[in-house]
Amino acid sequence: MAGVTDPTPGLNSEQLGAYFALTEVSSLLQYAVDEHLRSAGDLSYVQFQILARLVHVPGGKLRMTDLADGVVYSRSGLTYQAGLLDKRGLITRSPSPDDERSVIVTVTDAGRDLIARVLPEHAERVRQLLFEPMNGQDLAALSAILGRVREHMRATPPRSAKPRAARGRGN
């Protein structure tokens, strides 16, 4: 029984409590936000992230791989979600002029209008659920802590953010 004698320590009670609190807060927040986005704009959370990111970049366009990296979503899943947004006329997809393998995603005026309509209530929901119980020191501490953790986790990017393996090249 290798697992019984394994000397690798688990999480201590404080770490376990923090982990469970973080995952529960994250799940509760995402559920409430997702529920609002579906009722207010018929958007999934991922679709909202795609549109919001596009609205906030110069020119309203990004490469699909950059979107996948930013929203931490699989390339295939993002392609599917982008397809749904494209069918609704909220984005357009086109080949990149610089790289024939890349796809450029651009937010349309309808996509901008939808984000402008949904965002104020979305922001209010996040403020009420996440920020209302905090004071300024709490917020500064949370921002600093989550920033460090995000940097640490981004140092080993998720699969969606890893470079694609070269195909067709003799190894």
C-alpha positions as a Markdown table, in Angstrom:
| # | Residue | x | y | z |
|---|---|---|---|---|
| 1 | Met | 0.0 | 0.0 | 0.0 |
| 2 | Ala | 2.2 | 2.8 | -1.3 |
| 3 | Gly | -0.4 | 5.5 | -0.5 |
| 4 | Val | -0.5 | 4.7 | 3.3 |
| 5 | Thr | 3.3 | 5.1 | 3.8 |
| 6 | Asp | 3.6 | 8.1 | 1.4 |
| 7 | Pro | 5.5 | 10.8 | 3.4 |
| 8 | Thr | 4.1 | 13.6 | 1.1 |
| 9 | Pro | 2.2 | 15.9 | 3.4 |
| 10 | Gly | -1.4 | 17.0 | 2.6 |
| 11 | Leu | -2.9 | 20.3 | 3.3 |
| 12 | Asn | -3.0 | 21.4 | 6.9 |
| 13 | Ser | -6.3 | 22.5 | 8.4 |
| 14 | Glu | -5.8 | 26.2 | 7.7 |
| 15 | Gln | -4.8 | 25.6 | 4.1 |
| 16 | Leu | -7.7 | 23.2 | 3.6 |
| 17 | Gly | -10.1 | 25.8 | 5.1 |
| 18 | Ala | -8.7 | 28.5 | 2.8 |
| 19 | Tyr | -8.9 | 26.3 | -0.2 |
| 20 | Phe | -12.6 | 25.3 | 0.5 |
| 21 | Ala | -13.5 | 28.9 | 1.2 |
| 22 | Leu | -11.9 | 30.1 | -2.1 |
| 23 | Thr | -13.6 | 27.4 | -4.2 |
| 24 | Glu | -17.0 | 28.0 | -2.5 |
| 25 | Val | -16.8 | 31.8 | -3.0 |
| 26 | Ser | -15.7 | 31.3 | -6.5 |
| 27 | Ser | -18.5 | 28.8 | -7.3 |
| 28 | Leu | -21.2 | 31.0 | -5.6 |
| 29 | Leu | -20.0 | 34.1 | -7.4 |
| 30 | Gln | -19.8 | 32.4 | -10.8 |
| 31 | Tyr | -23.2 | 30.9 | -10.3 |
| 32 | Ala | -24.8 | 34.3 | -9.5 |
| 33 | Val | -23.0 | 36.1 | -12.3 |
| 34 | Asp | -23.8 | 33.3 | -14.8 |
| 35 | Glu | -27.5 | 33.4 | -13.8 |
| 36 | His | -27.6 | 37.2 | -14.3 |
| 37 | Leu | -25.8 | 37.1 | -17.6 |
| 38 | Arg | -28.2 | 34.4 | -19.0 |
| 39 | Ser | -31.3 | 36.4 | -17.9 |
| 40 | Ala | -30.0 | 39.8 | -18.9 |
| 41 | Gly | -28.2 | 39.0 | -22.2 |
| 42 | Asp | -28.6 | 35.4 | -23.0 |
| 43 | Leu | -24.9 | 35.0 | -22.5 |
| 44 | Ser | -22.8 | 32.3 | -20.8 |
| 45 | Tyr | -20.0 | 33.5 | -18.5 |
| 46 | Val | -17.4 | 32.5 | -21.2 |
| 47 | Gln | -19.3 | 34.4 | -23.9 |
| 48 | Phe | -19.4 | 37.5 | -21.6 |
| 49 | Gln | -15.7 | 37.2 | -21.0 |
| 50 | Ile | -15.0 | 37.0 | -24.8 |
| 51 | Leu | -17.1 | 40.1 | -25.5 |
| 52 | Ala | -15.9 | 42.1 | -22.5 |
| 53 | Arg | -12.2 | 41.4 | -23.5 |
| 54 | Leu | -12.8 | 42.4 | -27.1 |
| 55 | Val | -14.7 | 45.6 | -26.1 |
| 56 | His | -11.7 | 46.6 | -23.9 |
| 57 | Val | -8.9 | 46.2 | -26.4 |
| 58 | Pro | -7.9 | 48.7 | -29.0 |
| 59 | Gly | -9.7 | 48.0 | -32.3 |
| 60 | Gly | -12.0 | 45.4 | -30.6 |
| 61 | Lys | -10.1 | 42.5 | -32.0 |
| 62 | Leu | -7.8 | 39.7 | -30.8 |
| 63 | Arg | -6.4 | 36.5 | -32.1 |
| 64 | Met | -8.4 | 33.4 | -31.0 |
| 65 | Thr | -5.4 | 32.0 | -29.2 |
| 66 | Asp | -5.0 | 35.2 | -27.2 |
| 67 | Leu | -8.6 | 35.0 | -26.2 |
| 68 | Ala | -8.2 | 31.4 | -25.1 |
| 69 | Asp | -5.2 | 32.4 | -23.0 |
| 70 | Gly | -7.0 | 35.3 | -21.4 |
| 71 | Val | -10.2 | 33.4 | -20.5 |
| 72 | Val | -8.4 | 30.1 | -19.7 |
| 73 | Tyr | -10.7 | 28.0 | -21.8 |
| 74 | Ser | -9.9 | 25.2 | -24.2 |
| 75 | Arg | -9.3 | 26.2 | -27.8 |
| 76 | Ser | -12.1 | 23.9 | -29.0 |
| 77 | Gly | -14.5 | 25.2 | -26.4 |
| 78 | Leu | -13.7 | 28.7 | -27.2 |
| 79 | Thr | -14.2 | 28.0 | -30.9 |
| 80 | Tyr | -17.6 | 26.7 | -30.1 |
| 81 | Gln | -18.6 | 29.7 | -27.9 |
| 82 | Ala | -17.2 | 32.1 | -30.6 |
| 83 | Gly | -19.3 | 30.3 | -33.2 |
| 84 | Leu | -22.5 | 30.9 | -31.1 |
| 85 | Leu | -21.6 | 34.6 | -30.7 |
| 86 | Asp | -20.8 | 34.8 | -34.5 |
| 87 | Lys | -24.3 | 33.3 | -35.3 |
| 88 | Arg | -25.9 | 36.0 | -33.1 |
| 89 | Gly | -23.9 | 38.8 | -34.9 |
| 90 | Leu | -22.0 | 39.8 | -31.8 |
| 91 | Ile | -18.6 | 39.0 | -33.2 |
| 92 | Thr | -17.0 | 38.2 | -36.5 |
| 93 | Arg | -14.2 | 35.8 | -37.2 |
| 94 | Ser | -11.7 | 36.1 | -40.1 |
| 95 | Pro | -8.3 | 34.7 | -41.0 |
| 96 | Ser | -5.4 | 36.7 | -39.8 |
| 97 | Pro | -3.6 | 38.7 | -42.5 |
| 98 | Asp | -0.3 | 37.9 | -40.8 |
| 99 | Asp | -0.7 | 34.1 | -40.1 |
| 100 | Glu | -3.1 | 31.9 | -42.1 |
| 101 | Arg | -3.4 | 29.5 | -39.2 |
| 102 | Ser | -4.7 | 32.3 | -36.8 |
| 103 | Val | -8.2 | 33.5 | -36.6 |
| 104 | Ile | -9.0 | 37.1 | -35.7 |
| 105 | Val | -12.1 | 37.7 | -33.6 |
| 106 | Thr | -13.7 | 41.2 | -33.7 |
| 107 | Val | -16.6 | 42.5 | -31.7 |
| 108 | Thr | -19.5 | 44.0 | -33.7 |
| 109 | Asp | -21.5 | 47.0 | -32.8 |
| 110 | Ala | -24.3 | 44.7 | -31.6 |
| 111 | Gly | -21.7 | 43.0 | -29.3 |
| 112 | Arg | -20.6 | 46.3 | -28.0 |
| 113 | Asp | -24.3 | 47.3 | -27.4 |
| 114 | Leu | -25.0 | 44.1 | -25.5 |
| 115 | Ile | -22.0 | 44.5 | -23.2 |
| 116 | Ala | -22.9 | 48.2 | -22.6 |
| 117 | Arg | -26.4 | 47.0 | -21.6 |
| 118 | Val | -25.4 | 44.1 | -19.4 |
| 119 | Leu | -22.2 | 45.4 | -17.8 |
| 120 | Pro | -23.7 | 47.9 | -15.3 |
| 121 | Glu | -25.9 | 45.3 | -13.6 |
| 122 | His | -23.1 | 42.8 | -13.8 |
| 123 | Ala | -20.8 | 45.2 | -12.1 |
| 124 | Glu | -23.4 | 45.9 | -9.4 |
| 125 | Arg | -23.9 | 42.1 | -8.8 |
| 126 | Val | -20.2 | 41.6 | -8.4 |
| 127 | Arg | -19.9 | 44.7 | -6.1 |
| 128 | Gln | -22.8 | 43.4 | -3.9 |
| 129 | Leu | -21.6 | 39.8 | -3.6 |
| 130 | Leu | -17.8 | 40.2 | -3.5 |
| 131 | Phe | -16.8 | 43.7 | -2.5 |
| 132 | Glu | -19.6 | 44.9 | -0.2 |
| 133 | Pro | -18.5 | 42.8 | 2.8 |
| 134 | Met | -14.9 | 44.1 | 2.5 |
| 135 | Asn | -13.2 | 47.3 | 3.7 |
| 136 | Gly | -10.4 | 49.0 | 1.8 |
| 137 | Gln | -7.7 | 47.0 | 3.6 |
| 138 | Asp | -9.5 | 43.8 | 2.8 |
| 139 | Leu | -9.7 | 44.7 | -0.9 |
| 140 | Ala | -6.0 | 45.7 | -1.0 |
| 141 | Ala | -4.9 | 42.5 | 0.7 |
| 142 | Leu | -7.2 | 40.3 | -1.5 |
| 143 | Ser | -5.9 | 42.0 | -4.7 |
| 144 | Ala | -2.3 | 41.6 | -3.6 |
| 145 | Ile | -2.7 | 37.9 | -2.7 |
| 146 | Leu | -4.7 | 36.9 | -5.7 |
| 147 | Gly | -2.3 | 38.8 | -8.0 |
| 148 | Arg | 0.7 | 36.8 | -6.6 |
| 149 | Val | -1.2 | 33.5 | -6.9 |
| 150 | Arg | -2.3 | 34.4 | -10.5 |
| 151 | Glu | 1.3 | 35.1 | -11.4 |
| 152 | His | 2.5 | 31.9 | -9.8 |
| 153 | Met | -0.2 | 29.9 | -11.6 |
| 154 | Arg | 0.4 | 31.7 | -15.0 |
| 155 | Ala | 4.1 | 30.7 | -14.7 |
| 156 | Thr | 2.9 | 27.2 | -15.7 |
| 157 | Pro | 0.2 | 28.1 | -18.1 |
| 158 | Pro | -2.9 | 26.0 | -18.6 |
| 159 | Arg | -3.2 | 23.8 | -21.7 |
| 160 | Ser | -5.2 | 26.6 | -23.5 |
| 161 | Ala | -2.2 | 29.0 | -23.1 |
| 162 | Lys | 0.6 | 26.6 | -24.0 |
| 163 | Pro | 2.1 | 26.9 | -27.5 |
| 164 | Arg | 0.8 | 24.4 | -30.0 |
| 165 | Ala | 3.1 | 21.6 | -31.0 |
| 166 | Ala | 4.7 | 22.0 | -34.4 |
| 167 | Arg | 3.1 | 19.7 | -36.9 |
| 168 | Gly | 4.6 | 18.2 | -40.0 |
| 169 | Arg | 8.2 | 18.9 | -39.0 |
| 170 | Gly | 10.6 | 16.0 | -39.0 |
| 171 | Asn | 11.9 | 15.4 | -35.5 |
